[in-house]
Amino acid sequence: MSGTKKPCPCGSGKPYEKCCGRRNICYSLDQVRWRHAGQALRRKLGEFADQPSFTWEAVHARDMYLGCIDQKLAQYYDEFVMERCFEWFIFDFYLSSGLTVIETFRQEYPYPLSDYENMLLKEWSRSRISLYEVNGVIPAEGLIIKDLLSHKELKVHDINAASEIRNGSILLIRVLKVGNEYEFSTSGLALPGWCKEPLLKRLHHDRQDYYNEKMKPNRGWGSYLKERAHKINAWVMEFGTSSTRCGNDSAGRRKVQNRITFNINNWQEALSLIKHSNSFVLIQELVDQSGVFQQAAAVWLGEPRRIKNGQEIGRPRLVLGNLILTPRSVTLITGSPELLSEGKELLRTLLIEFIGENLDEQSGSQSLTKDTIEDYPWPEPGYAVVAVCVREGLQEFGYNAKQQKGAMQLWFDYCIKERPSIRKTAVWAAAVIYAFARLEMEEGLKQQDLAGQYGVASSTISLRFRMLCQSLDLVAFDRRYSTKKPSLTGVRENNPLLTQRLLDNPRL
């Protein structure tokens, strides 16, 4: 109902519009500087750790990290595992010098750092992974999490996490302080709430064994978490794949999310109803460079908290699913068939005058060629955000409309097949642009140049590029996406990474 007060998920008891839902008119200039310093420091740390002088150390660290993990799981989560391994290498792995990479960076980085970067570096050097419980989800902003080891509660700024992670989830992740805010260091492992007690029990027992082996009295969690981080990560991965209650199939892959897509005959009215509905909170509206509407994303929230003696009581509202609205369709994505059935009826009731046929019941492949971004039924809002960045990036680099279309199809096919987790839009956008440039045999775009332009590490782009290649079996001048015809001579001379796949592929 229009005008209904929505309680804030943070648990303050205030209406959402008067608490976390307020749109800031003025932003702290100092916090903006902290954020910029944090982004710059992340990039510098990544580049420093990626230098050739650390090659042997990095190989040793990788062997240690992967040696703790079931190799079948490592294969399924290749990109995700390697990203976390690289972060562990920077923060926790002891080099032959006895220092970590981040400690070495503090001593040896040859260029001056700003005061903000120096303060962040000192703070980050003391950071550890930990187990967190999600106590609140604030749509379009972030999460309220509680450290299960120190019992400290934090508010983390992360828009994507707010749309992907449920209240009550257990996270294994590193949290970094950035000014007056907190951010996640990299992708984390999320498990259902039932994993909390068995994981805590195992950590307490292992910590006791750790200090007994060193013949030292128990001195807290700090040194234990630093030295055992790679083993703890392996345990949590096992918990996440050992039971179907964790939402994974027997092979360790995440189950395909439950989704339903309907035609919409009046997106403007549908958007207005969604905005004023007590069941949804709008988190994003996308328009192109000319201001034309492309897509809107919203979260579907559970029942409001009860009112007793004029006060709102109970737990914060749960995030039940995500909704994506384009000029031609509306898609609802949930975590279970039961929620999908409930959401389907909700949509039909709310949008009764504007909703059309169920597109998911139509025959034919979901991977048909589309003309514009809004034509694709993106499984998650973040995928469309990446698509917009890819299109704008290709336009800036001079790629024509046909090439942009090929890149969109490549990204859509990957999203449908793998359902990747999107925490950093820029990383995926740079990887897709780089992958498409390689398919087209464009020599002008280099990983290092894209890394600088998008503010990410070149090694991260490389990881995601390999993931795209492996998942879609990409070959140079791939007929599914490329606008050019293959030249075997050119491939042999210029594209050694994809040469063998091209020569082995009878289609080309």
Protein Blocks (a to p, Z undefined) as FASTA:
>chain_A
ZZiacddfklnopafklmmmpccfbdcfklmmmmmmmmmmmmmmmmmmmpmklmmmmmmm
mmmmmmmpcfklmmmmmmmmmmmmmmmmmmmmccfkopafklmmmmmombdcdfklmmmm
mmmmmpccdddddfbdcehibccdddfklopacddddfklmmmpcghiacddddddehja
ccdfbdcddddfklmmmmmmmmmmmmmmmmmmnopacebjklmmmmmmmmmmmmmmmmmm
mpfklopafkopacdddddddddfblklmmmmmmmpckbccfbdcddfkopafbdcdddd
ddddddeehiaedjddddfbdcdddfkbccdddfbfklmmmmmmmmmmmmmmmcccdfkl
pgcjfkbccfbfklpccfbfklmmmmmmmmmmmmmnopafklmmmmmmmmmmmmmmnopa
dfblmlmmmmmmmmmmmmnopakbcfklmmmmnopafklmmmmmmmmmmmnopaehiakl
pcbdcdfklmmmmmmmlmmmmmmmmkZZ
